[in-house]
Amino acid sequence: MTATLSSYSLIAIYSAMAVYMFAFIAFTLDLAKRTAESSAPVAQASVNRVGVLTRAGGTTATLERLDAAPVVPTRRISRFERVAFALTVLGWILHVVGTVLRGVAAGRVPWANMFEFSLTASAIIVGVFIFVQLWLDLKFLGAYITGFGLITLGVGTVNFYVAVVPLPPALQSYWLVIHVFVATLGTAFFAIGGGLSIIQLVQGRREAGKFESAKFLGTLPDAERLETLAYRVVVVGFVFWTFTLIAGSIWAEHAWGRYWGWDTKEVWTFIIWTIFAGYIHARATRGWRGSRSAWLAIIGFTAVMFNFTIVNLFFKGLHTYSGLPS
């Protein structure tokens, strides 16, 4: 039964990868369409003189009337964007089904090794992207999110796949559910914040006249708006990551009899927390705006990915739970 469910899980994951690939292509085509739209000429207002005003002292001024207000280009949602987002939702449903089936096959939550965490983390990242559309239109991040999900699933299934095995004693705790799930939520918001910060940097260069070839950026929010969105998203992720750090210390005391032991994983979790704490503090109190704040957000998300990949694979410690053979 376990082997059958694991097979069905892989089928669902491979299907999700195929759908994400088509969604990525559709989002890319939408960006190309945005480029064409931003290149279209903008209608100018016509001005007619309608009279002369005589001021005190004999001076005159011409009165003018705008027959047509300047036309601000408004972007209509393209068919590519609609198809891409629908495919993203479909891929995410298949993704979640595959992740849940893996958990059912294992008889526990599906995030006890690197393969399972790659499934769950990418599912939550795509899920956060989907549901955040209820408040903010961030579909311009679609190519980034679906591409990230596709790469994560591809690397996870090819390089990190392991069969279902019993949990090590240290992981047989309810903290596995709480600690890792909240850490994954924090990772999802950091991923979106990192994507917004990357676009902010490019948009800032375009606004400075240094990157005029990326014409699709003309249909996206300006650099200041992107920075504000990234800051809000990162703050949410920081709250989750703070809870992750605290919960991890409590779990460590239950498992190993100490709250902190300078284990590699513990150190990198704290480094990530410090980077994003510095990002929030510097932006709020030191006026670190523009490219400096964007680079801090990007460095922070890079540290998260380093923690998940390099630290898990190449560093030894009590948190070596990749599930891969040594």
Legacy VTK file of the C-alpha trace (Angstrom):
# vtk DataFile Version 3.0
C-alpha trace
ASCII
DATASET POLYDATA
POINTS 326 float
0.000 0.000 0.000
2.825 2.397 0.890
4.604 1.741 -2.415
1.372 2.255 -4.365
0.635 5.588 -2.706
4.236 6.698 -3.242
3.882 5.875 -6.957
0.645 7.842 -7.200
2.366 10.701 -5.396
5.140 10.782 -7.987
2.628 10.671 -10.838
0.830 13.694 -9.369
4.134 15.540 -8.875
5.302 14.840 -12.428
1.906 16.005 -13.706
2.217 19.196 -11.653
5.671 19.806 -13.145
4.254 19.490 -16.667
1.457 21.946 -15.901
3.885 24.382 -14.244
6.025 24.253 -17.384
3.090 25.334 -19.557
2.150 28.006 -17.001
5.721 29.309 -17.089
5.582 29.527 -20.887
2.234 31.356 -20.764
3.507 33.837 -18.154
6.576 34.454 -20.322
4.357 35.128 -23.342
2.359 37.545 -21.203
5.577 39.433 -20.405
6.286 39.584 -24.145
2.813 41.011 -24.708
3.465 43.593 -22.005
6.574 44.631 -23.951
4.489 45.203 -27.080
1.894 47.191 -25.133
4.476 49.428 -23.487
5.928 50.213 -26.939
2.589 51.518 -28.271
2.359 55.321 -28.726
0.486 57.272 -26.083
-2.157 59.751 -27.225
-1.395 63.342 -26.272
-3.825 65.948 -25.120
-4.863 68.581 -27.643
-4.880 72.216 -26.528
-7.244 74.908 -27.835
-7.035 78.581 -26.986
-10.415 79.805 -25.864
-9.884 83.428 -24.931
-7.717 86.158 -23.498
-7.724 87.327 -19.894
-6.820 90.963 -19.209
-5.088 91.353 -15.826
-4.663 94.514 -13.786
-1.913 96.629 -15.310
-2.861 95.732 -18.849
-1.075 92.394 -19.134
-2.865 89.565 -20.873
-2.823 85.791 -20.584
-4.175 83.199 -22.953
-6.739 80.796 -21.543
-6.412 77.231 -22.741
-8.686 74.213 -22.581
-7.704 70.571 -22.786
-10.010 68.875 -25.291
-8.711 65.488 -24.233
-6.899 64.547 -21.071
-3.599 62.722 -21.522
-4.328 59.099 -22.139
-2.673 56.922 -19.519
-2.112 53.440 -20.918
-4.197 50.914 -19.031
-3.278 47.284 -19.431
-6.043 44.839 -20.144
-5.572 41.393 -18.688
-4.299 39.282 -21.531
-5.449 35.805 -22.479
-1.943 34.553 -21.733
-2.180 35.808 -18.158
-5.587 34.201 -17.605
-4.410 30.873 -19.018
-1.146 31.025 -17.090
-2.832 31.681 -13.761
-5.442 28.967 -14.372
-2.652 26.516 -15.189
-0.800 27.580 -12.045
-3.857 26.788 -9.922
-4.285 23.411 -11.664
-0.609 22.589 -11.231
-0.781 23.590 -7.577
-3.767 21.285 -6.959
-1.855 18.371 -8.497
1.189 19.437 -6.484
-0.768 19.405 -3.223
-2.333 16.030 -4.058
1.113 14.544 -4.667
2.452 16.008 -1.420
-0.515 14.763 0.614
-0.246 11.279 -0.908
3.405 11.180 0.121
2.382 12.061 3.665
-0.346 9.407 3.697
2.110 6.819 2.386
4.563 7.732 5.146
1.889 7.990 7.842
3.143 11.405 8.942
3.629 14.965 7.724
5.475 15.092 4.383
8.510 17.168 5.340
10.929 14.895 7.191
13.715 14.855 4.552
14.950 17.024 1.695
12.764 15.360 -0.926
9.609 15.834 1.102
10.574 19.339 2.131
11.141 20.287 -1.518
7.591 19.090 -2.252
6.010 20.898 0.671
8.053 24.114 0.490
7.428 24.637 -3.226
3.725 23.828 -2.772
3.412 26.447 -0.031
5.357 29.037 -2.052
3.060 28.588 -5.059
0.016 28.490 -2.749
0.969 31.773 -1.069
1.451 33.321 -4.519
-2.028 32.163 -5.578
-3.860 33.328 -2.479
-2.059 36.657 -2.203
-3.817 37.601 -5.465
-6.944 38.086 -3.337
-5.301 41.231 -1.939
-2.577 42.203 -4.409
-2.147 41.672 -8.124
1.299 40.086 -8.273
0.753 37.967 -11.373
3.769 39.645 -12.964
5.763 37.343 -10.642
4.145 34.311 -12.265
7.139 33.305 -14.401
9.438 33.612 -11.365
7.158 31.568 -9.081
6.282 28.794 -11.546
9.909 28.598 -12.677
11.044 28.333 -9.068
8.462 25.638 -8.339
9.399 23.689 -11.462
13.129 23.763 -10.685
12.578 22.843 -7.021
10.399 19.856 -7.930
12.796 18.787 -10.671
15.855 18.879 -8.416
13.904 17.311 -5.554
12.627 14.338 -7.529
15.878 13.709 -9.433
18.499 14.392 -6.764
16.785 14.100 -3.387
14.244 11.309 -3.812
14.237 8.678 -1.067
11.777 5.931 -0.273
9.513 6.166 2.748
11.435 5.262 5.900
10.655 5.541 9.649
11.449 8.807 11.388
14.624 9.188 13.459
13.876 9.470 17.205
14.576 13.238 17.318
11.906 13.880 14.661
9.211 11.883 16.425
7.680 14.983 17.963
4.728 17.286 17.396
7.301 20.044 16.923
8.047 18.535 13.514
4.574 19.649 12.463
4.765 23.122 13.967
8.407 24.130 13.564
8.988 23.003 9.975
5.586 24.141 8.686
6.041 27.671 10.041
9.612 27.757 8.675
8.200 26.845 5.272
5.655 29.644 5.468
8.449 32.082 6.254
10.430 30.745 3.288
7.440 31.306 0.993
7.120 34.974 1.931
10.886 35.481 1.678
10.770 33.952 -1.830
8.082 36.395 -2.955
9.918 39.288 -1.309
13.119 38.262 -3.079
11.324 38.183 -6.435
9.834 41.622 -5.868
13.254 42.970 -4.888
14.864 41.595 -8.056
12.239 43.320 -10.193
12.650 46.473 -8.091
16.362 46.599 -8.943
15.695 46.192 -12.653
12.831 48.689 -12.560
15.041 51.195 -10.748
17.702 50.911 -13.447
15.054 51.364 -16.113
13.705 54.478 -14.408
17.282 55.816 -14.275
17.554 55.294 -18.044
20.057 52.420 -17.758
17.854 49.505 -18.772
15.458 50.792 -21.387
15.384 47.532 -23.360
13.135 45.842 -20.757
10.006 47.595 -22.020
7.603 45.197 -20.280
8.604 46.861 -17.006
6.557 49.861 -18.132
3.410 47.877 -17.311
4.621 46.957 -13.797
4.534 49.036 -10.598
7.331 51.559 -10.197
10.426 50.800 -8.115
9.094 52.572 -5.024
5.845 50.578 -5.082
7.747 47.325 -5.608
9.962 48.150 -2.637
6.928 48.780 -0.440
5.349 45.480 -1.496
8.602 43.600 -0.857
8.924 45.171 2.595
5.399 44.171 3.593
5.894 40.603 2.395
9.282 40.262 4.111
7.861 41.521 7.414
5.281 38.707 7.351
8.018 36.188 6.578
10.160 37.610 9.384
7.383 37.033 11.907
7.153 33.380 10.846
10.934 33.005 10.918
11.129 34.490 14.418
8.644 31.869 15.603
10.727 29.239 13.776
13.833 30.251 15.713
12.031 30.176 19.053
10.209 26.911 18.343
13.447 25.299 17.184
15.117 26.165 20.477
12.252 24.653 22.461
12.340 21.507 20.322
16.136 21.269 20.774
15.698 21.332 24.545
13.157 18.490 24.329
15.318 16.415 21.961
18.865 17.095 23.169
18.498 18.736 26.556
19.725 22.228 25.535
18.106 25.218 23.885
21.130 26.230 21.841
24.262 24.336 20.843
25.766 26.296 17.933
24.895 23.485 15.547
25.362 24.491 11.887
21.629 24.545 11.186
20.944 26.604 14.297
23.647 29.102 13.355
22.333 29.561 9.821
18.767 29.949 11.041
20.012 32.752 13.292
22.070 34.294 10.443
18.930 34.436 8.272
16.979 36.011 11.120
19.756 38.599 11.617
19.845 39.530 7.910
16.114 40.175 7.732
16.090 41.919 11.115
18.802 44.204 9.749
16.759 44.741 6.586
13.673 45.806 8.533
15.624 47.937 11.023
17.788 49.674 8.405
14.833 50.485 6.197
12.711 51.761 9.080
15.301 53.789 11.000
18.289 54.438 8.740
16.482 55.298 5.544
17.945 52.393 3.612
15.713 52.632 0.602
16.073 51.751 -3.037
18.745 49.317 -4.187
20.350 48.853 -0.757
17.178 47.481 0.813
16.506 45.335 -2.257
19.950 43.767 -2.072
19.468 42.953 1.615
16.202 41.145 0.839
17.859 39.205 -1.983
20.839 38.280 0.212
18.433 37.092 2.898
16.557 34.784 0.531
19.872 33.527 -0.865
20.864 32.610 2.698
17.571 30.705 3.069
18.335 28.669 -0.059
21.917 28.108 1.102
20.572 26.814 4.412
18.245 24.382 2.640
20.753 23.068 0.105
24.433 23.500 0.989
24.032 23.257 4.765
21.826 20.158 4.520
24.079 18.411 2.010
27.628 19.313 3.007
27.650 20.318 6.673
27.541 17.804 9.488
25.549 18.279 12.673
22.587 17.161 14.717
20.215 18.505 12.067
21.402 16.196 9.291
18.017 14.952 8.139
18.378 15.078 4.367
17.480 11.393 4.160
20.227 10.883 1.582
22.914 8.213 2.060
26.079 9.567 3.639
LINES 1 327
326 0 1 2 3 4 5 6 7 8 9 10 11 12 13 14 15 16 17 18 19 20 21 22 23 24 25 26 27 28 29 30 31 32 33 34 35 36 37 38 39 40 41 42 43 44 45 46 47 48 49 50 51 52 53 54 55 56 57 58 59 60 61 62 63 64 65 66 67 68 69 70 71 72 73 74 75 76 77 78 79 80 81 82 83 84 85 86 87 88 89 90 91 92 93 94 95 96 97 98 99 100 101 102 103 104 105 106 107 108 109 110 111 112 113 114 115 116 117 118 119 120 121 122 123 124 125 126 127 128 129 130 131 132 133 134 135 136 137 138 139 140 141 142 143 144 145 146 147 148 149 150 151 152 153 154 155 156 157 158 159 160 161 162 163 164 165 166 167 168 169 170 171 172 173 174 175 176 177 178 179 180 181 182 183 184 185 186 187 188 189 190 191 192 193 194 195 196 197 198 199 200 201 202 203 204 205 206 207 208 209 210 211 212 213 214 215 216 217 218 219 220 221 222 223 224 225 226 227 228 229 230 231 232 233 234 235 236 237 238 239 240 241 242 243 244 245 246 247 248 249 250 251 252 253 254 255 256 257 258 259 260 261 262 263 264 265 266 267 268 269 270 271 272 273 274 275 276 277 278 279 280 281 282 283 284 285 286 287 288 289 290 291 292 293 294 295 296 297 298 299 300 301 302 303 304 305 306 307 308 309 310 311 312 313 314 315 316 317 318 319 320 321 322 323 324 325
